[in-house]
């Protein structure tokens, strides 16, 4: 799926931390750069060492489809179409396309001068092979398959470079989905090798290719010298400037930052919030952020579990949580607060819902009174029929999965809720136990959920009856025929104005139902050395892109 199920997935770092002193020392920053340059003039060559917080067991973004896979996929594959600023869809591997009035038929005309890094030509048959593959349940594509399979009928090769995609029902989000890094087009010859080979070495048309992969340790990417298909948003055409990227897996955020500070890494993912001021003041490092669209990180409410089966209690929880202030305190003002069902930048985002639940202990109290929670025990918590108003929030006990800032945020929310008489119990559980809770829906709430995608159809993914019954992605257990109807119409409506109205109504309904305590966006957050330039992120889902990146010697 287009996110981690729980927002800050990290692998336990203990063993890796012990090994880092020697392995990182062998990767001194920019050690292989062959030339020097002044800032502003790109230089070809050099090795960039990038430290990521986690990996998946499979590098192929079409299998599974999680953020770490898509981040690798962004470097080694290209997409059919490109999403630019403001959500504008532009040509990429497909140089043009038409959509039938019914929205049931998309005809793509492909470039005829692109090859995969194994020498296989990009053509209509290759794209068909990819689409047929991701909708096949055997592939296990929870992202691409989840987005495309419900609507995909078939693909027909009209001519060597013209592909007709037929849908069972209209899907206005199709082009947005095809612009995501999860569905970068791969070599059909590579796909024929089987799933294991593709997991270890997916083959694309992108600016880099996989040279080696050591599970749980690193991926080495090398420049594709024949690259000629950079997207419209690139600062240059042709091959990447960097010769190599060493993509290391370092779960602990403090260890990643120390490596950057000691010139043992060039770029790191998710620098600790407490280090931001030092990074910005140092002159030696810089911060890069890019907001990812979709659903914000938050705490999901299970509407089937008492007392959250009462919408008044759910609304009271949101009113009583001083999220904006708590977030500012926990993350030292490095994250913006998101109070709406969609993150700003997601198409059809409704800004009016950002402050739908302003902090108010008084409003929370009135709602709880109306719900019958009128008595108090000796600790000040509300009670009804002898039962304490108690809400459990399970979170991953692995510090690599739940960073210190998140835990502080949950503790601050706990303190805020107490003022309204709500007993919030924080429950640290193992990663396995948390996964089991999600699978069985045996929870009142779950902390850390988010979903990254560039379409408002994320509302269907997270809150529809369809997602509840068939996709396993509706963790709220919420089902509402009115919402289902709005979301179905939004997918089929070809008119942008009326579609916006449908999604606005859907967001309003979700917000009023109080299905999640929204907190902050799932941003792309990097820290990098000052002699690294040209880092960008795609507009579709905010994945880092190193095609334009280069290194100058200071």
Secondary structure, 3 states (H helix, E strand, C coil): CCCCCCCCCCCCCHHHHHHHHHHHHCCCCCCCCCCCCCCCCCCCCCEEEEEECCCCCCCCCCCECCHHHHHHHHHHCCCCEEECHHHCEEECCEEEEEECCCCCEEEEEECCCCECCCCCECCHHHHHHHHHHHHCHHHCECCHHHHHCCCEEEEEEEECCEEEEEECCCCCCHHHHHCCHHHCCCCHHHHCCCHHHHHHCCCCCCCEEEEEEECCCEEEEEECCCCCCCCCCCCCCCCCCCCEEEEEECCCHHHHHHHHHCCCCCEEECCCHHHHHHHHHHCCEEEEEECCCEEEEEEEECCCCCCCCCHHHHHHHHHHCCHHHHHHHHCCCCCCECCCCCCCCCCCCCHHHCCCCCCCHHHHHHHHHHCCCCEECCCCCEEECCEECEEEEEEECCCCCCCHHHHHHHHHHHHHHHHCCCEEEEEEECHHHHHHHHHHCCCCEEEEEEEECCCCCHHHHHHCHHHHHHHCCCCCCCCCHHHHHHHHHHHHCCCHHHHHHHHHHHHHHHHHHCCEEEEECCCEEEEEECCEECCEECCCCCCEECCCCEECCC
